[in-house]
Amino acid sequence: MSDSPHIGGFTAPGFGAVREAFAENFNRPGPYQEVGAALAAYRHGRLVVDLWGGWADAARTRSWERNTLVNVWSATKGATATALAALVDRGLIDYNDPVASVWPAFAQAGKAETTVGQVLAHQAGLPGFIEPTTVEEQCDFAGCVAKLERQAPAWTPGSQTSYHAMTHGWLAGEIIRRVSGRSPGAFLAEAVTGPLGADIFVGLPAALEDRVAEILPPKQAPDIDAMALPEVALMALTNPSQDPAAPNRRAWRAAEIPAANGQASAQGLARLYAALVGGGVLDGVRILSPTTITRMTALAAPPGRRDHFLGFTDSWGMGMALNSPGIYGRNPRAFGHSGWGGSFGCADPDAGVAIGYVCNQMGPELVGDPRTGGLCAAIIGRAGA
């Protein structure tokens, strides 16, 4: 007998198979079985998938609702990259500018020539902290920024690429703060998510706490040793080792950790990417120009460069993950960002499709989640049918 919960919402004509793919994840055996989740998709600016189901807590006392928020880990980076792109779009900074031109203290320890683009494309040589850092200290934005100011890069900036899992957020976030005069979370809300009506928050207001789902840690720990990562890539996973339950604490949700503590709904992520795939416009609201979107999603390194952490080649634009490994369907022009545990947002510009997916049962893999591929295939396949 199926234990699948009631699935709320709708699918547009022709997208009925998406509901089946979404529901199947609640009966999926093993560590990727859903507890609570939501899925939304737009095609050419029109909502075609809006589904939710399951439970917002481990005790299964709170039903998942359409507007339920959950920590989406690194899917936050796509929103942060868009906020910084808004500053580029306004002519207030350029991807080719040295970071130190707006953040003078960053020039310390051999970083004077490091560019904004190198920071966004994970080329800055700061993939993790050198100074001892705890999970709790990550909630101190200014303290994390000061550590990165003092730190020397692990390689000549621009010469190598390795995923800056957590440090990416403080680096990009401080650039946003210096240029806009607002905290990164406040500027994101002002320039991107507020105008779009997209529920993505970096620094969650206390008034929205009752909408947040409990994160459920992976049923089995990631096997980091099996990944056989080089030392520079391991910097992103240690000091500190991340606590998957940290997002269940108010201090984490209230902080601004622009790489990892976004609280989002599926609708929020889908609306962000619907605007990006729509040339910067959704429902008559423009957040970016097509030219800036093209720059943000163009390959940022010489062709064939491999990311030391991910193992993928040609994997980064300006803070956006490019689809060279085929995570977001078959189209190599697709882009987006996924988070530890399974949540993601993405867009396929040829199909005109944008997808947002959030869940609270974290999967065990640091890279790759079978739910992503199945849901993208179901949606983008139907869109192209």
N, C-alpha and C positions, 0 to 999 in steps of 0.2 A: 504494500500500500504506500502511495506517495505521501510524504510529509511536507510537500511544497505548500507554502503559504499562499493566501489570496494575493494575486497580482493586481494592483490598482493602475488606473491610467488608460491610455489608448494607443493604438497604432493607426496610422493613416492607411487607406486602401493600398494594397500591394506590399505592406510591411508586416503582415501578420506573422511571418516566420520569425521576426525579431522577438516577438513576445515569447515564442516557444524557446528560442535560444536563451533569453533572459531567465525564463522559468526553470530551464534545465539546470542552471547553475545552483539552484537550491537543492537539487537532488544529486548533484555531482559528488561521487564518493571521494574521500580523501581530504587533504588539507585545504582545497580551494572551494569547499562547499559553502555557499552563502549563508549568512545569518540575516543580514539586512543589506539592501542595495537599492540603487535607482539608476535609471538609464534614460537619457534624453538625446534626441537628434533632430537637427534641422537640415532641410534640403532647399537650397536656393532661398534661404531666409524664412522658410515655412516650417513650423514644428510638425514633424512626422512621426516621432516616437516620444512618448512620455510615460514611463513605467516606473513603478516602485513596489516594494514588497518586503516582507520579513520583519525583523525586530531591530530596534535601536539600542538594545542592551543585552548583555549576556544572560540575564535572568529571563529574558523574553516576556517582559511586562509592558514594554512600550512599543507600539507599532511604528514601523517606518512610514513616514508621510512624504508627500510630494516635496515639501520644503525642508526636510531633515538635512542638517549639516553634518559633516564629518571631516576629520583631519585627513587631508589628501596628500600629505607628505610632499614629495618632489613635484607633484602636479602643480604645486604652488608656483614653481619656477616659470611656467608659461605665462601666468598672470603678471609676475614681476618683470619678465622680459617685455611684456606689452606696455607696462607702465613706463619703463625706461624708453621704449620706442616712441611713446607719446612725447617725450622730451626731445628726442631726435627729430620727430615730425615738426615740432614747433621751432626748430632751429636753435635750441638752447644748448645743445651739445651734439657731437658727432661720434660715431663709432670709432673713427680714426684718431680722435683726440687722446692725448695722454690723460690718464686718470688724475695725475697730479695737477693738471691745469685747473681742476675744480676742487681737488682734495689734496692740498700741498703736502700734508704729513704722510701721504701714501708714498712719496718719493724716497723714503728711507730704504736702506738696505738693498740698493740696486734696482729699485722699481720705478725710477724716474721716467723711463720711456714706455712703461707698460700702458697699453691703450685700453680704452673702454671695450672695444671689440674683443681683445684678448681675454679680458675678464669674463665677458658674456659667453665666449666660446670655450671656456675651460682650458685656456692656454696660459694663464697667469702664473703658474707654478706655485700656487697656494692651495693645494687640494685638501689640506687639513691643518690643524693647529700644531705648532711646535711647543708652545707654552702649555703646561698642564691645564686642562679644562674639564669641567664636570658637565653633566647633562643640565643641571640646574643653572649653571653659568651661561648657558646658551640663551637664556631668557634676558640677559643683560646685553642689549644691542650695543651700547657704547663701549662696554668692556670688550666685546668680541671684535669690534672695529679697531680698537686700540691695539689689540694683539696682532691683527693683520697689518697694521701700519708698521709695527716693529719687525715683522718677520721677513726674512730673506726668501726669495723664490727658490724652489727646488730645482728649477731648470731656467734657462734663459727664456723669459716670457716670449711667447709666440713660436718657440721652436718645437714644443711638444704639446700633447693634449692628454689630459686625464681628468675625469669627472670630479668637479669640486662639489661634492654632495651637500655639504652644509655651508661651507665658506662662501660659495657662490652668492648666497642670499645677503650676507652682510656686505660683501663687496658691491654687488649691484645696488643693494638698498642704500648704502652710504652715498653712492653716486647720485641716486635719486634724491636723497635728502639734501645733499649739497647744492644741487642744481635747482630743485623746486622750492626749497625752504620748508618742505613738509616731511614728516616721517614717511617711509615707503608705504606703509599701510594706508595712511591718510591720503597720500597722493594717488595711490591705486584707486581708492574709493572715489576721489574727486574727478579723476581724468578718464577712468575706464569702467569700473564696475557700477558706480553710481549711475552715470548716464545710460548704461545698458540695462539697468535693473537686473544685474547678474549677482547672485548670492555667492560671493567669494570674499572672505574677510582675512586680512593679515593683521591681527590684533582684534580679537573678537569682543564686541561690546558685551558687558555683563547682562544686558537685557535680552540677549539672544541665547543665553546658556541653555535654556530649556528646549531648544531646537537641536542640540548637538547630540549625535549618537556616540555611544561608548565604543572606543576602538578595542578590538579583540586581538591580542598578539598572535603571531603565527603558531600553529599547532606543533610545528617543529622548528628548531632554530636554524637559521641559514648556516650552511657549511662553508665558512670563509676559507678554510684551508684548502678545500677542494677547488676553489677558484684559482689557486696558484697565482695570485696577483703580485706584481712587482712592488717594491717598497713604496714608490711614490703613489701608487694606487691605494695601498693599504692606509696611507695617511688619511684618506677620506672616511675610513671605517673605525678608526681608533681615536682615543684622546678627544672626546670620549667615545666609548661604544654606546650607540644609541639605545634608548629604552623604548620599546614599542608601546608601552603603557603611558609614557609621558604625556601624550595628548589628552589623557583623561583628567589631567590636573588643570585647575583654573589658571595657575601661573603660566603654564605653557600656552594656553589659548589666548590669554591676555597679552602676551609678549608679541613682538614683531620679529619673526624668524622667517625672512622672505624666501628662503629656500625650501621650507618644510612645514610650517605650521598654518598653512591656509585652511580655513574651515569653509567648505563649499558644498553646494548641492549639485546634483547632476544637471539641473537646469542652469545653474550658474556657469559651470564649465562649458556647457553646450552653447550658451548665449555668447560667451567670450569668443569661442572659435567660429561661431556663425558670423560674427562681425568680421573676423579676420578673413574668412573664406569669401565674404561678401564685399571684398574691396575696402574694408574698414567701416562698413555701414550695416546696421541692423535696425529695422523698424524706424527708419528715417534718422537715426542717430549715428553720426560719424565719430569714430574714435581715432582713426589713423588714415593716412593717405595710402593708396595702392603702392606708391613708390617705396614708402617706408616698410610696408609689409613685405615687399619683394626683397628689400635689403635684410630684413630680420630673418627671413627664411632661406637666404642664399647660403651656399657652402662657405664656411668661414676659414677653412684651412686648405692647404694644397691638396688636390685630389689624391686619394689613397692613404691619407694619414689615419692611423689607428689610435683609438682611445685606449689608454693603458688599463683603465678600470673596466670599461664596458666590453672591450674587445671588438667593437664595431669600427668600421672605416667610414669616413665621410659622414659623420654622425651629428655635426653641430652647425647651426646657424647662430644668430645673435641671441642666445639664450633659449632658442627653440630646438628641440630634438628633430632631426631630419629622419626620413623613413628609409634610410639605406638598408637596415636589416629586415624591413617588411613587417614591422610590428603593427602598423596601422593600415593593413591591407596591402594590395599589390603595387599600388602607385608609388614610385619613388619620390614623387613631388609632394606627397602627404607630409604633414608635420604635426607636432603637438608636444606633450610632455606627460610622462607617467610618474606615479609615485610608488614608493615602497608599500607593498601590501596589495596593490591592484587598481587603485583609482587612476583615472586618466582623462585627458581631454585631447582631441585631435581634429584635424580638418583635412579633407581631400579636395584640393582646388579644382580638379577636373570633374569630379562627380558633384561638386557644389555641396558637399556634405560636411557637417560638423557634429561631433559626438562628445557627450559628457557622461561619465560613469563614475559612481562612487559606491564604496562598500565599507563595511566595518570589520569583516573577517579578513585579516591580513593573510596573504599567501606567504609561503616560506622562502621564495626565491628573491634575491636582491635584483636580479635582472631577468625579466620575462615572467609573464603570467598568462596561463592558457585562456583565462576569461577574456583578455584583451583581444586576442586574435579571433576568437569565436564571435564576439559581439561586433567587431569591425567588419568581419566577413559577411555577417548576416545583414547589417545595415547598408554597407557600401555595395554589396552584391545586389541587393534589392533596388538600390538607387540606380544602378547601371543596367537593370534588366529592361 
